[in-house]
Amino acid sequence: MDVGFSAENMALIRRLAANIIRTMDSGRRIADARRNATYAPNYLRGLLGKVFIK
């Protein structure tokens, strides 16, 4: 089975998420912000809204 570039793609998604958190919510540790985005959908919606809706 050929997995192609899945590892590189996931690494890119992780870096993108870390950069969004780093630029939009600089007062919070990245690990805490990722955890908060997992458990609090409104926090995630707010982060994505800042990036994609201007």
Distance bins in CASP14 RR format, pairs under 12 A and 6 or more apart:
PFRMAT RR
TARGET T0000
AUTHOR 0000-0000-0000
RMODE 2
METHOD distances of the structure
MODEL  1
3 9 0 0 0 0 0 1 0 0 0 0 0
3 10 0 0 0 0 0 1 0 0 0 0 0
4 10 0 0 0 0 0 1 0 0 0 0 0
5 11 0 0 0 0 1 0 0 0 0 0 0
5 12 0 0 0 0 1 0 0 0 0 0 0
6 12 0 0 0 0 0 1 0 0 0 0 0
6 13 0 0 0 0 0 1 0 0 0 0 0
7 13 0 0 0 0 0 1 0 0 0 0 0
7 14 0 0 0 0 0 1 0 0 0 0 0
8 14 0 0 0 0 0 1 0 0 0 0 0
8 15 0 0 0 0 0 1 0 0 0 0 0
9 15 0 0 0 0 0 1 0 0 0 0 0
9 16 0 0 0 0 0 1 0 0 0 0 0
10 16 0 0 0 0 0 1 0 0 0 0 0
10 17 0 0 0 0 0 1 0 0 0 0 0
11 17 0 0 0 0 0 1 0 0 0 0 0
11 18 0 0 0 0 0 1 0 0 0 0 0
12 18 0 0 0 0 0 1 0 0 0 0 0
12 19 0 0 0 0 0 1 0 0 0 0 0
13 19 0 0 0 0 0 1 0 0 0 0 0
13 20 0 0 0 0 0 1 0 0 0 0 0
14 20 0 0 0 0 0 1 0 0 0 0 0
14 21 0 0 0 0 0 1 0 0 0 0 0
14 30 0 0 0 0 0 1 0 0 0 0 0
14 34 0 0 0 0 1 0 0 0 0 0 0
15 21 0 0 0 0 0 1 0 0 0 0 0
15 22 0 0 0 0 0 1 0 0 0 0 0
15 30 0 0 0 0 0 1 0 0 0 0 0
16 22 0 0 0 0 0 1 0 0 0 0 0
16 23 0 0 0 0 0 1 0 0 0 0 0
16 47 0 0 0 0 0 1 0 0 0 0 0
16 48 0 0 0 0 0 1 0 0 0 0 0
16 51 0 0 0 0 1 0 0 0 0 0 0
17 23 0 0 0 0 0 1 0 0 0 0 0
17 24 0 0 0 0 0 1 0 0 0 0 0
17 25 0 0 0 0 0 1 0 0 0 0 0
17 30 0 0 0 0 1 0 0 0 0 0 0
17 31 0 0 0 0 0 1 0 0 0 0 0
17 33 0 0 0 0 1 0 0 0 0 0 0
17 34 1 0 0 1 0 0 0 0 0 0 0
17 37 0 0 0 0 1 0 0 0 0 0 0
17 38 0 0 0 0 0 1 0 0 0 0 0
17 44 0 0 0 0 0 1 0 0 0 0 0
17 47 0 0 0 0 1 0 0 0 0 0 0
17 48 0 0 0 0 0 1 0 0 0 0 0
17 51 0 0 0 0 0 1 0 0 0 0 0
18 24 0 0 0 0 0 1 0 0 0 0 0
18 25 0 0 0 0 0 1 0 0 0 0 0
18 29 0 0 0 0 0 1 0 0 0 0 0
18 30 1 0 1 0 0 0 0 0 0 0 0
18 31 0 0 0 0 1 0 0 0 0 0 0
18 33 0 0 0 0 1 0 0 0 0 0 0
18 34 0 0 0 0 1 0 0 0 0 0 0
18 37 0 0 0 0 0 1 0 0 0 0 0
18 47 0 0 0 0 0 1 0 0 0 0 0
19 25 0 0 0 0 0 1 0 0 0 0 0
19 26 0 0 0 0 0 1 0 0 0 0 0
19 30 0 0 0 0 1 0 0 0 0 0 0
19 33 0 0 0 0 0 1 0 0 0 0 0
19 47 0 0 0 0 0 1 0 0 0 0 0
19 51 0 0 0 0 1 0 0 0 0 0 0
20 26 0 0 0 0 0 1 0 0 0 0 0
20 30 0 0 0 0 0 1 0 0 0 0 0
20 33 0 0 0 0 1 0 0 0 0 0 0
20 34 0 0 0 0 0 1 0 0 0 0 0
20 37 0 0 0 0 1 0 0 0 0 0 0
20 44 0 0 0 0 0 1 0 0 0 0 0
20 46 0 0 0 0 0 1 0 0 0 0 0
20 47 1 0 0 1 0 0 0 0 0 0 0
20 48 1 0 0 1 0 0 0 0 0 0 0
20 49 0 0 0 0 0 1 0 0 0 0 0
20 50 0 0 0 0 1 0 0 0 0 0 0
20 51 1 0 1 0 0 0 0 0 0 0 0
20 52 0 0 0 0 1 0 0 0 0 0 0
21 27 0 0 0 0 1 0 0 0 0 0 0
21 28 1 0 0 1 0 0 0 0 0 0 0
21 29 0 0 0 0 1 0 0 0 0 0 0
21 30 1 0 1 0 0 0 0 0 0 0 0
21 31 0 0 0 0 1 0 0 0 0 0 0
21 32 0 0 0 0 1 0 0 0 0 0 0
21 33 1 0 1 0 0 0 0 0 0 0 0
21 34 1 0 0 1 0 0 0 0 0 0 0
21 35 0 0 0 0 0 1 0 0 0 0 0
21 36 0 0 0 0 1 0 0 0 0 0 0
21 37 1 0 0 1 0 0 0 0 0 0 0
21 38 0 0 0 0 0 1 0 0 0 0 0
21 43 0 0 0 0 0 1 0 0 0 0 0
21 44 0 0 0 0 0 1 0 0 0 0 0
21 46 0 0 0 0 0 1 0 0 0 0 0
21 47 1 0 0 1 0 0 0 0 0 0 0
21 48 0 0 0 0 0 1 0 0 0 0 0
21 50 0 0 0 0 0 1 0 0 0 0 0
21 51 0 0 0 0 0 1 0 0 0 0 0
22 28 0 0 0 0 1 0 0 0 0 0 0
22 29 0 0 0 0 0 1 0 0 0 0 0
22 30 1 0 0 1 0 0 0 0 0 0 0
22 31 0 0 0 0 0 1 0 0 0 0 0
22 33 0 0 0 0 1 0 0 0 0 0 0
22 34 0 0 0 0 0 1 0 0 0 0 0
22 47 0 0 0 0 0 1 0 0 0 0 0
22 51 0 0 0 0 0 1 0 0 0 0 0
23 30 0 0 0 0 0 1 0 0 0 0 0
23 33 0 0 0 0 0 1 0 0 0 0 0
23 47 0 0 0 0 1 0 0 0 0 0 0
23 50 0 0 0 0 1 0 0 0 0 0 0
23 51 0 0 0 0 1 0 0 0 0 0 0
24 30 0 0 0 0 0 1 0 0 0 0 0
24 33 0 0 0 0 1 0 0 0 0 0 0
24 37 0 0 0 0 0 1 0 0 0 0 0
24 43 0 0 0 0 0 1 0 0 0 0 0
24 44 0 0 0 0 0 1 0 0 0 0 0
24 46 0 0 0 0 1 0 0 0 0 0 0
24 47 1 0 1 0 0 0 0 0 0 0 0
24 48 0 0 0 0 1 0 0 0 0 0 0
24 49 0 0 0 0 1 0 0 0 0 0 0
24 50 1 0 1 0 0 0 0 0 0 0 0
24 51 1 0 0 1 0 0 0 0 0 0 0
24 52 0 0 0 0 0 1 0 0 0 0 0
25 32 0 0 0 0 1 0 0 0 0 0 0
25 33 1 0 1 0 0 0 0 0 0 0 0
25 34 0 0 0 0 0 1 0 0 0 0 0
25 36 0 0 0 0 1 0 0 0 0 0 0
25 37 0 0 0 0 1 0 0 0 0 0 0
25 43 0 0 0 0 1 0 0 0 0 0 0
25 44 0 0 0 0 0 1 0 0 0 0 0
25 46 0 0 0 0 1 0 0 0 0 0 0
25 47 1 0 0 1 0 0 0 0 0 0 0
25 48 0 0 0 0 0 1 0 0 0 0 0
25 50 0 0 0 0 1 0 0 0 0 0 0
25 51 0 0 0 0 0 1 0 0 0 0 0
26 33 0 0 0 0 1 0 0 0 0 0 0
27 33 0 0 0 0 1 0 0 0 0 0 0
27 36 0 0 0 0 0 1 0 0 0 0 0
28 34 0 0 0 0 1 0 0 0 0 0 0
28 35 0 0 0 0 1 0 0 0 0 0 0
28 36 1 0 0 1 0 0 0 0 0 0 0
28 37 0 0 0 0 0 1 0 0 0 0 0
28 43 0 0 0 0 1 0 0 0 0 0 0
28 47 0 0 0 0 0 1 0 0 0 0 0
29 35 0 0 0 0 1 0 0 0 0 0 0
29 36 0 0 0 0 0 1 0 0 0 0 0
30 36 0 0 0 0 0 1 0 0 0 0 0
30 37 0 0 0 0 0 1 0 0 0 0 0
31 37 0 0 0 0 0 1 0 0 0 0 0
31 38 0 0 0 0 0 1 0 0 0 0 0
32 38 0 0 0 0 0 1 0 0 0 0 0
32 39 0 0 0 0 0 1 0 0 0 0 0
32 40 0 0 0 0 0 1 0 0 0 0 0
32 43 0 0 0 0 0 1 0 0 0 0 0
33 39 0 0 0 0 0 1 0 0 0 0 0
33 40 0 0 0 0 0 1 0 0 0 0 0
33 43 1 0 0 1 0 0 0 0 0 0 0
33 44 0 0 0 0 1 0 0 0 0 0 0
33 46 0 0 0 0 0 1 0 0 0 0 0
33 47 1 0 0 1 0 0 0 0 0 0 0
34 40 0 0 0 0 0 1 0 0 0 0 0
34 43 0 0 0 0 0 1 0 0 0 0 0
34 44 0 0 0 0 1 0 0 0 0 0 0
34 47 0 0 0 0 0 1 0 0 0 0 0
35 43 0 0 0 0 1 0 0 0 0 0 0
35 44 0 0 0 0 0 1 0 0 0 0 0
36 42 0 0 0 0 1 0 0 0 0 0 0
36 43 1 0 1 0 0 0 0 0 0 0 0
36 44 0 0 0 0 1 0 0 0 0 0 0
36 45 0 0 0 0 0 1 0 0 0 0 0
36 46 0 0 0 0 0 1 0 0 0 0 0
36 47 0 0 0 0 1 0 0 0 0 0 0
37 43 1 0 1 0 0 0 0 0 0 0 0
37 44 1 0 1 0 0 0 0 0 0 0 0
37 45 0 0 0 0 1 0 0 0 0 0 0
37 46 0 0 0 0 1 0 0 0 0 0 0
37 47 1 0 0 1 0 0 0 0 0 0 0
37 48 0 0 0 0 1 0 0 0 0 0 0
38 44 1 0 0 1 0 0 0 0 0 0 0
38 47 0 0 0 0 0 1 0 0 0 0 0
40 46 0 0 0 0 1 0 0 0 0 0 0
40 47 0 0 0 0 0 1 0 0 0 0 0
41 47 0 0 0 0 0 1 0 0 0 0 0
41 48 0 0 0 0 0 1 0 0 0 0 0
42 48 0 0 0 0 0 1 0 0 0 0 0
42 49 0 0 0 0 0 1 0 0 0 0 0
43 49 0 0 0 0 0 1 0 0 0 0 0
43 50 0 0 0 0 0 1 0 0 0 0 0
44 50 0 0 0 0 0 1 0 0 0 0 0
44 51 0 0 0 0 0 1 0 0 0 0 0
45 51 0 0 0 0 0 1 0 0 0 0 0
45 52 0 0 0 0 0 1 0 0 0 0 0
45 53 0 0 0 0 0 1 0 0 0 0 0
46 52 0 0 0 0 0 1 0 0 0 0 0
46 53 0 0 0 0 1 0 0 0 0 0 0
47 53 0 0 0 0 0 1 0 0 0 0 0
48 54 0 0 0 0 0 1 0 0 0 0 0
END
